[in-house]
């Protein structure tokens, strides 16, 4: 008699375990979907921001835009400003990011 009760309890426990495993799998899939959606939204938003700075975005090719960004991001001023922005966002500094990089960038005036 006791063996059958133990077997019943074991079956119920296994059923709950299987259900929990299925739930875990579904939640992981949902998390992946949400992460992909957030990434897509971020990429679209940043594309919109980039295009807002281009005078005639339809006249430029992707290679043109990549070349322009390459030139801009090679600048010591841009690299320093980017590093300061990342530091401000990741370190919890109280400096508003809007204030980062607002100093003159005369250092770049001598770059080739």
N, C-alpha and C positions, 0 to 999 in steps of 0.2 A: 504494500500500500504506500509506504513512504517513497519507494522508488518511482512510482507513477507520479506522485506529487512533485518530486524533484525533476522528473523528465518534463512535466507540464511547465514548471517554472523555468526550466532551461529553454524550452521552446518559446515561451513568452519573452524571455530575455533576449534570445537570438532574434526574434521578430522586431523588438524595439531597437536592437543594435543595427539590424538591416535598414530599418526605417531611418535611423539617425545617419547612417552612412549615405543613404539616398538624399537626405536633406542636406548633408554636408556637400555632396557633389553638386546639387542644385544651387546652393549658395555660392560655391566657388565659381560656377558658370555665370551666375548673376553678377558677381564681383568683377569677373573678367569683362563682361559686357559693359558694365558701368565704367570701368577703367578705359576701355576702348572708346566709349562714347565721350568721355571727358577729354581724351587725347584728341579725338576728331574736332571737338568744339574748340580746344586750345589752338590747334593748327589752323582752323578756319578763322578764328579771331585774330591770330597773329598775321595771317595772310591779308586780312582786311586792313589791319593797321599798316602793314608794309605798303600796300597799294595806295593808302591814303597819302603817303609821302612821295609817291612817284608822280611826276607831272603828267605823263601820258602812259599809264600802265599797259594799255593795249598795243602801243607802239614798240614795246620792249619784249624781247624773248626771255625765256627762263635763264638762258646763258647770260644775257645782258644783266639781269637782276642779280644773278650769282656773282658775276664779275664786280658789280657795284658794291655788293655786300662784302666781298673779299677785300676790296680796297678800303672800305670803311672800317672793317674789323682789324685790318693790319695796323691801323693807327695806334700809337702808344696811348693817346688820349682816350680812345674808345676802349682799349684793353684795360686801362686803369679805371675808367668809369664803370665798366662791366664788373670788374673785380670788386669795386667798392659797393656796387648795387647788390651783388651776390652776398658779400660780407654783411651788409646791412640787413638783408632779408633772412640770412641763416643764423646770425649771431644774436638776434634779439636786440640789436642796438636801437636806441631811441631816435637816431638820425633819420628823418624822413627821406625816403629814396628820391623824392622830387628834388632834394637839395644836393644830391650826389652828382658830381660831374658838371656843376654849374660854373666852376672856376674857368678862367681863360685857358685855352689850350694852345698857348704860344709854343710849347714844346714841339708840336707837330709842324710848325711853320718851317722848320729847317729840314724836315724829312723829304726825301726824294719823291 
